[in-house]
Amino acid sequence: MYEALVAGIELCYMAEADSVKAYSDSQLVVDQLNRDYEIKNNTTVAYIHQVQKATGLLKRFSITHTPQSENRQASPIQIG
């Protein structure tokens, strides 16, 4: 999940997007990225740092939880 998110953010940046809205069906991932949940695993901490570095390229970044039952869109990332 984290690697795909970083790759998507970097692709958006290369396409000259300055903001990205991401959606995830993982509440845990969203809470970790929004700093609502303590991260205890060193591997996850490293992934979070990679995401933070990638989001630093943008003016705006947000990630929102979308329950799998409500996720009908094929594209998980919106660029602007």
Phi and psi in degrees as GROMACS dihedral restraints (atoms count N, CA, C in turn):
[ dihedral_restraints ]
;  ai    aj    ak    al  type     phi  dphi    fc
    3     4     5     6     1   -66.1    20    10
    4     5     6     7     1   -42.0    20    10
    6     7     8     9     1   -63.0    20    10
    7     8     9    10     1   -41.2    20    10
    9    10    11    12     1   -65.4    20    10
   10    11    12    13     1   -39.0    20    10
   12    13    14    15     1   -64.0    20    10
   13    14    15    16     1   -45.4    20    10
   15    16    17    18     1   -61.1    20    10
   16    17    18    19     1   -46.0    20    10
   18    19    20    21     1   -60.8    20    10
   19    20    21    22     1   -42.5    20    10
   21    22    23    24     1   -64.5    20    10
   22    23    24    25     1   -42.2    20    10
   24    25    26    27     1   -63.5    20    10
   25    26    27    28     1   -44.2    20    10
   27    28    29    30     1   -64.0    20    10
   28    29    30    31     1   -39.6    20    10
   30    31    32    33     1   -63.5    20    10
   31    32    33    34     1   -41.7    20    10
   33    34    35    36     1   -62.2    20    10
   34    35    36    37     1   -42.5    20    10
   36    37    38    39     1   -62.0    20    10
   37    38    39    40     1   -43.9    20    10
   39    40    41    42     1   -65.2    20    10
   40    41    42    43     1   -25.1    20    10
   42    43    44    45     1   -86.5    20    10
   43    44    45    46     1    11.0    20    10
   45    46    47    48     1    69.9    20    10
   46    47    48    49     1    25.8    20    10
   48    49    50    51     1   -76.3    20    10
   49    50    51    52     1   144.4    20    10
   51    52    53    54     1  -111.6    20    10
   52    53    54    55     1    -5.6    20    10
   54    55    56    57     1  -143.6    20    10
   55    56    57    58     1   146.5    20    10
   57    58    59    60     1  -135.7    20    10
   58    59    60    61     1   133.2    20    10
   60    61    62    63     1  -112.3    20    10
   61    62    63    64     1   116.3    20    10
   63    64    65    66     1  -109.7    20    10
   64    65    66    67     1   152.1    20    10
   66    67    68    69     1  -128.1    20    10
   67    68    69    70     1   141.2    20    10
   69    70    71    72     1  -139.9    20    10
   70    71    72    73     1   144.3    20    10
   72    73    74    75     1   -88.2    20    10
   73    74    75    76     1     3.2    20    10
   75    76    77    78     1   -99.0    20    10
   76    77    78    79     1   106.8    20    10
   78    79    80    81     1   -61.6    20    10
   79    80    81    82     1   -37.4    20    10
   81    82    83    84     1   -61.5    20    10
   82    83    84    85     1   -47.8    20    10
   84    85    86    87     1   -60.8    20    10
   85    86    87    88     1   -45.4    20    10
   87    88    89    90     1   -61.3    20    10
   88    89    90    91     1   -46.1    20    10
   90    91    92    93     1   -63.8    20    10
   91    92    93    94     1   -38.3    20    10
   93    94    95    96     1   -65.5    20    10
   94    95    96    97     1   -44.3    20    10
   96    97    98    99     1   -69.6    20    10
   97    98    99   100     1   -30.6    20    10
   99   100   101   102     1   -88.8    20    10
  100   101   102   103     1     5.7    20    10
  102   103   104   105     1    60.5    20    10
  103   104   105   106     1    32.7    20    10
  105   106   107   108     1   -94.8    20    10
  106   107   108   109     1    -5.6    20    10
  108   109   110   111     1  -139.3    20    10
  109   110   111   112     1   131.7    20    10
  111   112   113   114     1   -68.7    20    10
  112   113   114   115     1   136.5    20    10
  114   115   116   117     1  -101.6    20    10
  115   116   117   118     1   122.9    20    10
  117   118   119   120     1  -108.9    20    10
  118   119   120   121     1   -19.0    20    10
  120   121   122   123     1   -90.7    20    10
  121   122   123   124     1   127.3    20    10
  123   124   125   126     1   -62.1    20    10
  124   125   126   127     1   -35.3    20    10
  126   127   128   129     1   -65.3    20    10
  127   128   129   130     1   -42.9    20    10
  129   130   131   132     1   -65.6    20    10
  130   131   132   133     1   -39.1    20    10
  132   133   134   135     1   -58.2    20    10
  133   134   135   136     1   -42.8    20    10
  135   136   137   138     1   -63.0    20    10
  136   137   138   139     1   -42.2    20    10
  138   139   140   141     1   -63.6    20    10
  139   140   141   142     1   -42.2    20    10
  141   142   143   144     1   -60.8    20    10
  142   143   144   145     1   -41.4    20    10
  144   145   146   147     1   -63.1    20    10
  145   146   147   148     1   -37.7    20    10
  147   148   149   150     1   -63.7    20    10
  148   149   150   151     1   -42.5    20    10
  150   151   152   153     1   -64.6    20    10
  151   152   153   154     1   -44.1    20    10
  153   154   155   156     1   -61.7    20    10
  154   155   156   157     1   -39.9    20    10
  156   157   158   159     1   -63.0    20    10
  157   158   159   160     1   -44.0    20    10
  159   160   161   162     1   -65.7    20    10
  160   161   162   163     1   -42.2    20    10
  162   163   164   165     1   -69.3    20    10
  163   164   165   166     1   -21.1    20    10
  165   166   167   168     1   -65.8    20    10
  166   167   168   169     1   -16.4    20    10
  168   169   170   171     1   -74.7    20    10
  169   170   171   172     1   -17.4    20    10
  171   172   173   174     1  -104.8    20    10
  172   173   174   175     1   160.1    20    10
  174   175   176   177     1   -76.9    20    10
  175   176   177   178     1   -38.3    20    10
  177   178   179   180     1  -139.8    20    10
  178   179   180   181     1   141.2    20    10
  180   181   182   183     1  -145.4    20    10
  181   182   183   184     1   137.0    20    10
  183   184   185   186     1  -143.1    20    10
  184   185   186   187     1   150.8    20    10
  186   187   188   189     1  -132.5    20    10
  187   188   189   190     1   135.1    20    10
  189   190   191   192     1  -127.4    20    10
  190   191   192   193     1   141.6    20    10
  192   193   194   195     1   -77.6    20    10
  193   194   195   196     1   129.9    20    10
  195   196   197   198     1  -127.0    20    10
  196   197   198   199     1   111.3    20    10
  198   199   200   201     1   -55.4    20    10
  199   200   201   202     1   142.8    20    10
  201   202   203   204     1   -53.6    20    10
  202   203   204   205     1   -36.1    20    10
  204   205   206   207     1   -67.0    20    10
  205   206   207   208     1   -21.9    20    10
  207   208   209   210     1  -102.3    20    10
  208   209   210   211     1    -4.5    20    10
  210   211   212   213     1   -90.0    20    10
  211   212   213   214     1    98.0    20    10
  213   214   215   216     1  -108.8    20    10
  214   215   216   217     1    -8.7    20    10
  216   217   218   219     1   -80.5    20    10
  217   218   219   220     1   145.2    20    10
  219   220   221   222     1   -79.9    20    10
  220   221   222   223     1   -30.6    20    10
  222   223   224   225     1   -96.4    20    10
  223   224   225   226     1   118.1    20    10
  225   226   227   228     1   -84.5    20    10
  226   227   228   229     1    -3.6    20    10
  228   229   230   231     1  -126.4    20    10
  229   230   231   232     1   135.4    20    10
  231   232   233   234     1  -113.7    20    10
  232   233   234   235     1   132.9    20    10
  234   235   236   237     1  -113.2    20    10
  235   236   237   238     1   155.8    20    10
